[in-house]
């Protein structure tokens, strides 16, 4: 992919773009390669043949001078360019590599490859499909490896956390008394737990029409009955008598790790990092110049 537009392509665009065609090359995860063009006849570009296709629509990516991801959307009817509903369901298009070109169809030797990326997850409708096409810049912006921050970057209960959260201290089984909405429930059987204990934790449906579904807990308020709010709604409205298994939540703070889980030695954050205030703080003439007056652990 080049950000330098070839002079011939630039001249064609400045002349109105009537001789420019769009071409796409898509390489699926099973190594099959598809090459399409919106021109009305096949174009041979750099030794590859791009076939005309109807029923395929793609918005153009917008170029920027920064590192913003230049994503766009595409869609079309089933069987357009060989896109079949069964293949979408099987996921063979997910993650396919994509490159896009502008080509002067009067002289296909003149082309500009202006986009490289991949397909996101493809979704199907009654008669067609849609997909987000993600620029390679998007992947470059993904955080990889560890970052230094005050909060813990482990997942509660995983190997890095090391805390056993399967005990009765951190789990409770409850019964639905009433579903005020699909996400707001009143529950019995949680009298041993204090408010907030399951906030940011996990709710697993054990019985009922939603058995097996897992949701993140938005809010837990102790009481008789207790109140529970979920971030996402189960597929079916819960019924009185359905059972849930709740697992304690963690807000990733050092104080919580120490007090709630007694797991401070495994805390995977940096709680004593200087904050922004420490960075911009200036010297105070009333204090000794030995650093003793700076509270580096507080913003």
ABEGO torsion letter per residue (X at the ends): XBABBBAAAAAAAAAGGAABBBBBBBBBAAGBBBBBBABABBBBBGGBBBBBBBGBBBBBBBBBABABBBBBBBBEBBGBGGBBAAAAAAGAABGBBBBBBBBBAABAABBBBABBBBBBBBBBBAABBBBBBBBAAAAAABBBEBBBBABBABBBGBAAAGBBAABAAABBBBBBABBABAABBBBBGAAABBBGAABGBBBBBABEAABGBBBBBABBBBEOBBBBBBABBBABBBBBGBBBBBBBBBAGBAAAAAAAAGAAAABABBAABBBAAAAABBBBAABBAAGAABBAABX
